[in-house]
Amino acid sequence: MDDDAARMDIGLVGLGEHGETHAEFLEELGHTVHAVDLDPRAKERFRERYDASMYEGLDELFAAGVDAAIISTPNKFHETAALKAFDAGLDVLIEKPLAHDLASAERIVERADETDSICMCGYFHRFRNRCRLAKAYAESGRLGEVTHIDARYMRRRGVPGLGTWYTSREIAGGGALIDVGSFVVDLVLDFYGWPDLEEVVATTRSDFGDREDYAYLEMWGEDDEAKMYDVEDSATAFCEFEGGRTAHLEVAWAANARRRHEYNIRGTEAGVSLDITTPLESVDPSDGQHRDFRLYEVRSDVVDHYVDSELVPPANDPFRDELATFLAAVETGESPDRCTAEQALAVQRVVDRIYEAADRGRA
């Protein structure tokens, strides 16, 4: 950490996987970690791994003189923690989604505005250099008019904890759509420049959650005592935004299909294909080269011809860069340029519309 940079006291609310990742980066950057969680097992595990002060509840944590709060609780409890933090005069980073339902998300944004607090939401993929570059190409006009985006986030096997809060509609607000699907909605809206959604047709499915004989090869956090699973494990939607721009969205926790997280952005002058699944899955076995980010053009110099270009921005850790952006905003008091609460609310509204459309379809 830069010797001249401010060292801050940061309160972590929720000590699961994301909380631990934040703690690692905070300690690496020289900040002091304060933490709270209702689960005594999580608190003990956290205490053993990190040099952090532990607290019994939110009131005690927020009265301890922390400079900001990071909230990574189950979705239903984002609002309670965020509102208490805002009322304590703190800036807040909330893990995505903003809340478990639209009304709760709206209350979070309203209170942040009332208290003039900085509120970011953890859509960290937008900090990937590849995603930033794809957005820059779309904004610059290099692609012409962007008219359609085909987006997929598919796990072959990856239900995030059968029987835990992830698979409870009451606590999570939904399944694959509000979980990994909110990442997809966020990037599509960002690539398009945050247009209004006009029409949507959607279907959600729950094909695997109640199958005791299914092989959940990459599932984590299974709870054998509480087999709650009242959410969807896949969703498909076709969205039409203002100006006739469209997007096809496909997300799944589990599917008999290749694992992928990719975006195909089609413009009138050029297109971009962006694969951010994992580095290994985007390597061409014939030559060992990455094929995860390409620009497709047609030119007419001498003769009409295709041009397929590989785009190679430097690699970065988006999760770390997201946290650094939040800490810089806390230090300067200036709202960040991305992943704002207002943008997260726009994502929540689209997710809510997709759920409504799927419900109408079933009716």
C-alpha positions in Angstrom: 0.0 0.0 0.0 1.2 3.5 -0.8 2.6 5.1 2.4 0.7 8.3 1.6 -2.7 6.5 1.2 -5.2 6.7 4.1 -5.4 3.6 6.3 -9.0 3.0 7.2 -11.1 0.9 9.5 -13.5 -1.2 7.5 -16.5 -3.1 8.9 -17.4 -6.4 7.3 -21.0 -7.6 7.7 -21.2 -11.3 6.7 -18.2 -13.5 6.8 -18.8 -16.0 4.0 -16.7 -16.5 0.9 -17.0 -12.8 -0.3 -16.3 -11.5 3.2 -13.1 -13.5 3.5 -12.0 -12.3 0.0 -12.6 -8.7 1.1 -10.6 -9.3 4.3 -7.6 -10.7 2.4 -7.4 -7.6 0.2 -8.1 -5.2 3.0 -5.2 -6.6 5.1 -3.0 -6.7 2.0 -3.7 -3.0 1.5 -3.0 -2.2 5.1 -6.5 -1.4 6.3 -7.9 -2.6 9.7 -10.7 -5.2 9.5 -13.7 -5.2 11.9 -16.3 -7.9 11.4 -19.6 -9.3 12.5 -21.7 -12.4 11.6 -24.6 -14.2 13.2 -23.1 -17.6 12.6 -20.7 -18.5 15.4 -18.9 -21.1 13.2 -18.2 -18.4 10.6 -16.9 -16.0 13.3 -14.6 -18.6 14.7 -13.3 -19.6 11.3 -12.7 -15.9 10.5 -11.0 -15.2 13.8 -8.5 -17.9 13.2 -7.6 -16.7 9.7 -7.6 -12.9 10.0 -6.3 -10.3 12.4 -9.8 -8.7 12.9 -11.8 -7.3 15.7 -15.1 -9.2 16.2 -18.4 -7.7 17.3 -21.7 -9.1 18.5 -24.0 -7.1 16.3 -24.4 -4.3 13.8 -25.0 -1.5 16.4 -21.7 -2.4 18.2 -19.8 -2.6 14.9 -21.0 0.7 13.5 -20.4 2.4 16.8 -16.7 1.3 16.8 -15.5 4.1 14.6 -15.3 2.3 11.3 -14.9 4.4 8.2 -17.1 2.3 5.8 -19.0 -1.0 5.7 -19.0 -3.9 3.3 -22.1 -6.0 3.3 -22.0 -9.6 2.1 -24.9 -11.2 4.0 -27.7 -13.2 2.4 -29.7 -11.0 0.1 -32.7 -10.5 2.4 -30.6 -8.9 5.0 -28.8 -6.4 2.8 -31.4 -3.7 3.6 -31.2 -3.9 7.4 -27.4 -3.7 7.4 -27.2 -1.0 4.8 -29.8 1.3 6.4 -28.1 1.1 9.8 -24.8 1.8 8.1 -26.2 4.9 6.3 -27.8 6.2 9.5 -24.4 5.8 11.2 -22.9 8.1 8.5 -21.0 5.3 6.7 -20.4 4.6 3.0 -21.3 1.1 1.9 -20.3 -1.6 -0.6 -23.1 -4.2 -1.0 -22.5 -7.5 -2.7 -24.8 -8.1 -5.6 -27.7 -8.1 -6.0 -28.6 -4.9 -4.2 -31.4 -6.7 -2.4 -33.7 -9.8 -2.5 -36.6 -7.9 -4.1 -37.3 -4.6 -5.9 -39.0 -2.8 -3.0 -36.1 -3.5 -0.7 -33.6 -2.3 -3.3 -35.6 0.9 -3.8 -35.5 1.6 0.0 -31.8 1.2 0.0 -31.3 3.7 -2.8 -33.7 6.1 -1.2 -31.9 6.0 2.2 -28.5 6.4 0.6 -29.7 9.5 -1.2 -31.3 10.9 2.0 -28.0 10.4 4.0 -25.8 11.5 1.1 -23.9 8.2 1.5 -21.8 6.5 -1.2 -23.3 3.2 -2.1 -21.7 0.7 -4.5 -23.0 -2.7 -5.5 -20.5 -5.6 -6.2 -20.9 -6.2 -9.9 -17.2 -6.8 -10.1 -17.1 -8.1 -13.7 -17.4 -4.5 -14.9 -13.9 -3.9 -13.5 -12.4 -6.6 -15.8 -10.2 -5.0 -18.4 -11.8 -7.1 -21.1 -15.3 -5.9 -20.2 -14.2 -2.3 -19.9 -12.6 -2.5 -23.4 -15.7 -4.1 -24.9 -17.8 -1.2 -23.5 -15.3 1.4 -24.8 -15.6 -0.2 -28.3 -19.4 0.0 -28.1 -19.4 3.6 -26.8 -16.8 4.9 -29.3 -18.9 4.0 -32.4 -16.3 1.5 -33.6 -19.0 -1.1 -33.8 -21.5 1.2 -35.4 -24.9 1.0 -33.8 -25.1 -1.9 -31.4 -28.4 -3.6 -32.1 -28.2 -7.0 -30.3 -26.4 -8.7 -27.5 -26.4 -12.5 -27.0 -25.3 -13.2 -23.4 -24.9 -16.5 -21.5 -23.8 -17.5 -18.0 -24.1 -21.3 -17.9 -22.8 -23.6 -15.2 -22.7 -27.3 -16.1 -23.0 -28.2 -12.4 -22.9 -25.3 -10.0 -25.9 -24.9 -7.7 -24.5 -22.7 -4.9 -25.5 -24.7 -1.9 -28.6 -27.0 -2.2 -30.6 -26.4 0.9 -28.9 -23.2 2.0 -30.2 -19.6 1.7 -29.1 -19.5 -2.0 -32.0 -21.9 -2.9 -34.6 -20.1 -0.7 -36.8 -17.7 -2.6 -37.7 -15.9 0.7 -34.1 -15.2 1.5 -32.3 -15.0 -1.9 -35.3 -13.6 -3.8 -34.9 -16.2 -6.6 -32.4 -18.6 -8.0 -30.0 -18.6 -11.0 -31.5 -15.4 -12.4 -31.0 -13.1 -9.4 -27.7 -14.8 -8.7 -25.5 -15.2 -11.8 -28.2 -13.7 -14.0 -27.9 -10.3 -12.4 -24.2 -10.2 -13.6 -25.5 -10.8 -17.1 -28.2 -8.1 -16.9 -25.6 -5.6 -15.4 -23.1 -6.1 -18.3 -25.8 -6.0 -21.0 -27.2 -2.7 -19.6 -23.7 -1.3 -19.3 -22.7 -2.3 -22.9 -25.9 -0.6 -24.1 -25.5 2.6 -22.0 -28.3 1.9 -19.5 -31.5 2.0 -21.7 -35.0 1.4 -20.5 -36.5 -2.1 -20.9 -39.7 -2.0 -23.0 -40.7 -5.6 -23.6 -39.6 -9.0 -22.2 -40.5 -12.6 -22.8 -39.1 -15.1 -20.4 -39.1 -18.7 -19.0 -37.7 -20.0 -15.8 -37.1 -23.7 -15.0 -36.3 -25.8 -12.0 -35.1 -29.1 -13.4 -32.5 -30.4 -11.0 -33.1 -29.1 -7.4 -35.5 -31.8 -6.3 -33.5 -34.7 -7.9 -31.8 -36.7 -5.2 -30.0 -38.9 -7.8 -28.4 -35.9 -9.6 -24.6 -35.5 -9.7 -23.8 -32.0 -8.4 -20.1 -32.1 -9.2 -19.3 -28.5 -8.5 -21.9 -27.6 -5.9 -20.7 -26.1 -2.7 -22.3 -25.5 0.7 -24.7 -28.4 0.7 -26.9 -28.6 3.8 -28.3 -32.1 4.3 -30.6 -31.0 7.1 -32.6 -28.4 5.1 -33.4 -29.3 1.6 -35.2 -26.1 0.7 -35.2 -25.5 -3.1 -38.1 -23.3 -4.3 -36.2 -21.3 -6.9 -35.3 -21.7 -10.6 -32.0 -23.2 -11.7 -32.2 -21.7 -15.2 -33.8 -18.8 -17.0 -34.1 -17.7 -20.6 -35.2 -14.2 -21.6 -35.6 -12.1 -24.8 -35.5 -8.4 -24.0 -36.3 -5.4 -26.2 -34.9 -2.1 -25.0 -35.7 1.4 -26.2 -34.7 2.1 -29.8 -35.5 -1.5 -30.8 -32.2 -2.8 -29.3 -32.5 -6.4 -28.2 -30.8 -9.0 -26.0 -31.0 -12.7 -25.6 -30.1 -13.8 -22.0 -29.5 -17.4 -20.9 -28.4 -18.3 -17.4 -28.2 -21.6 -15.5 -26.8 -23.0 -12.3 -26.9 -26.5 -13.8 -27.4 -27.6 -17.4 -26.3 -30.4 -19.7 -24.3 -27.9 -21.7 -20.8 -26.5 -21.9 -19.9 -24.1 -19.1 -19.7 -20.6 -20.4 -19.9 -16.9 -19.5 -19.8 -15.0 -22.8 -21.2 -12.0 -24.6 -21.6 -11.5 -28.4 -22.1 -7.8 -29.1 -23.4 -7.1 -32.7 -23.2 -3.7 -34.3 -23.9 -2.4 -37.7 -20.2 -1.9 -38.5 -18.4 -4.6 -36.4 -19.0 -7.1 -33.6 -17.2 -8.2 -30.5 -17.2 -11.7 -28.9 -16.1 -11.8 -25.2 -15.7 -15.0 -23.2 -14.9 -14.5 -19.5 -15.6 -18.1 -18.4 -12.2 -19.0 -17.2 -8.7 -18.6 -18.8 -8.3 -22.3 -19.3 -11.6 -22.8 -21.0 -10.9 -20.2 -23.7 -7.6 -21.8 -24.9 -7.5 -23.3 -28.4 -5.9 -26.8 -27.8 -4.4 -26.7 -31.3 -2.0 -23.8 -30.6 -2.5 -23.0 -26.9 -3.7 -19.5 -27.7 -6.5 -17.7 -26.0 -9.7 -17.2 -28.1 -11.7 -15.3 -25.6 -11.9 -11.7 -27.0 -12.3 -11.0 -30.7 -13.4 -8.2 -33.0 -15.2 -9.1 -36.2 -15.2 -6.6 -39.1 -15.7 -6.6 -42.9 -13.6 -4.2 -45.0 -13.5 -3.3 -48.7 -9.8 -2.3 -49.3 -8.8 -3.7 -52.7 -11.4 -6.5 -52.3 -14.2 -7.1 -49.8 -12.8 -9.2 -47.0 -13.3 -10.4 -43.4 -11.1 -9.1 -40.6 -11.0 -11.1 -37.3 -8.8 -9.5 -34.7 -7.7 -10.8 -31.3 -8.0 -8.2 -28.5 -5.5 -8.7 -25.7 -5.8 -6.2 -22.9 -3.7 -6.7 -19.8 -5.1 -9.1 -17.2 -6.3 -7.7 -13.9 -8.1 -8.8 -10.7 -11.6 -7.2 -11.0 -12.6 -8.0 -7.4 -9.5 -6.3 -6.1 -10.0 -3.3 -8.4 -13.6 -3.0 -7.4 -12.6 -2.8 -3.7 -9.9 -0.3 -4.5 -12.4 1.9 -6.3 -14.8 1.8 -3.3 -12.0 2.7 -0.8 -10.9 5.6 -3.0 -14.5 6.8 -3.1 -14.7 6.6 0.7 -11.4 8.5 1.0 -12.3 11.3 -1.5 -16.1 11.5 -0.8 -16.7 11.3 -4.6 -19.2 8.7 -5.9 -17.5 6.1 -8.2 -18.1 6.1 -11.9 -19.6 2.5 -12.0 -21.5 0.0 -10.0 -23.5 2.8 -8.3 -26.6 2.0 -6.3 -28.7 3.6 -9.0 -27.3 1.3 -11.6 -27.8 -1.7 -9.3 -31.4 -0.6 -8.9 -31.8 -0.6 -12.7 -30.5 -4.1 -12.8 -32.9 -5.1 -10.1 -35.8 -3.7 -12.1 -34.9 -5.7 -15.2 -34.5 -8.9 -13.1 -37.9 -8.2 -11.6 -39.5 -7.7 -15.0 -38.0 -11.0 -16.2 -39.5 -12.9 -13.2 -42.8 -11.2 -13.9 -42.7 -12.2 -17.5 -41.8 -15.8 -16.6 -44.7 -15.9 -14.1 -47.1 -14.6 -16.8 -45.9 -17.3 -19.2 -46.6 -20.1 -16.7 -50.0 -18.6 -16.0 
